[in-house]
Amino acid sequence: MKAADEIKIRRSMAIISHPDAGKTTLTEKFLLYGGALHLAGSVTSRKKERATASDWMELERKRGISVSSTLLQFDYAGYKVNLLDTPGHKDFSEDTYRVLTAVDSVIMVLDAAKGIESQTRKLFEICRRREIPIFTYVNKMDRPTRHPLELLDELEDVLQLNAFPVNWPLGTGFDFKGVYDRMAKQVHLFQKLSKGGSQAAPVSIRGLDDPIVKDNLSAQDYAHLCEELELLEGAGGLFDPADVLAGDTTPVFFGSALNNFGVQLILDYFLKYSSEPIPRKVNGRIIPTESDKFSGFIFKILANMDPNHRDRIAFLRVCSGKFERDMTVWHSRTGERVKLSNTRKMFGQEREAIDEAYAGDVVGIVGRSGFGIGDTLTEDPAITYHEIPRFTPECFMTIRNPNPANFKKFKKGMDQLLEEGVVQEFFRDDDVHANSRLLAAVGPLQFEVVTYRLQAEYGAESLMEPAPWQVLRWIDPATPEATLREARIPSGSTLARDANQHRVLLVPSEWTLNYFCEKNPAIAISNVPYELIQKPRKR
Ligand code: G4P
């Protein structure tokens, strides 16, 4: 196949939702329809311990949340799908944001009884900022729900998004019988299978006037359905795929992931109308996906995914050209040439050697140290991507090793977790506690991951104590050292440096921050590192 044809069939996607809306269930069902999980066996075993193919980490199992995202790759209907799993819990949003830099389209799952929830909204904002096309799956239609029209209104009012219902439910709750596909003008009648829906649900497809459709609904419900469909038609608005790609319209699908209702419909339409791999921009220059020069960036690093291997994997999103095993590329941060030999295609914990990849693909580079999140690997040294956002930490802790005999293990573990970006480290100017290190995170659960993984993966105990700051700001690097030396630092505040040696200010409250700004008008500060202040990506 020609490179351009290879790229056309790639889809790189993520599913986002508020916890419990059904992201994990929908992911599993996609794998079921993609033939990747036979009978979605994990669905039943998950009943016992919530272990899924994408939910591998011990800690995740214990807590029942998805801490770090994984990659699932499968073929479906002629497409090569890269499905990137994202953690739903807000404390791990930094990880989610990074993953979203690697995808071209997103499916947003809503609980039909709850509509848009706080975390859905936050994740949606990130997608909007990155202009990522969003498809909406309204899940749990088999339970009491809010009115579908009300949910559409909410999408339009709260998210300011044009909502186009591609299908429409036939009844809700116990009476949820199927959906009407408004594009194909066909009714899909679903048949409920055994609990958990570990097989594709049998569907019978018919016209709206078919007597079998009428037989399945009460006369009142059928009349109601026809009225609603007329209302939707009357409300106008044709489906325009360009509006979807522009992120202005979200195609909406109703269903029940648990029962496999409407899963195949959204998957089929998603693949048809979602974005092909989007070319990235570097300093205003568009890098064509089919360029003859390979390039990509690392959006995630994970160690010890498989306790039997204990190695680290850097996940690279291919942006242009063709990746080939054993190729030698520039590592743009260090300016060194590196050979990419041990590269893998990933399916949760399973790995398969990968020989070639194209734009839109994600490649796992195994066992190499020295790569960092955000690093560019490229055959064209003029390309350096700046795709990964940094987040302003809001929680601070000090960590120390209580057992001097374990110094090496502690250091090794900390180095790895910092490389993965589990937390950030800052270095105080006035630090006299050589034994304790200052860590910062967006959410407190990130600290728990550190303590847990230090112990579980490196056998290192650790002691954490809260640090007294709540606000961090980066200081404009143009600020002369003399100005900083003479700065009036409020009590309880301190200057520090980030891992790139950039100056930061740590203060105990917003009030103190305002006080600092008042007293030091010559010092400019920002809530993102100055080197990352750049315009949002434009298609
Ligand atoms: P998440 O990844 O977004 O956090 O949600 P997840 O898929 O884990 O689903 C959360 C709960 O909602 C699970 O129940 C799941 O079975 C249920 N669920 C998902 N889709 C549907 C649906 O279409 N209909 C109904 N009725 N329930 C659905 P749980 O009791 O928390 O876990 P489990 O014991 O069922 O695994």
Residues whose N, C-alpha, C, O or C-beta is under 5 A from the ligand:
A	BS01	G4P	S17 H18 P19 D20 A21 G22 K23 T24 T25 R46 K47 N139 K140 M141 D142 R143 G255 S256 A257 L258 N259
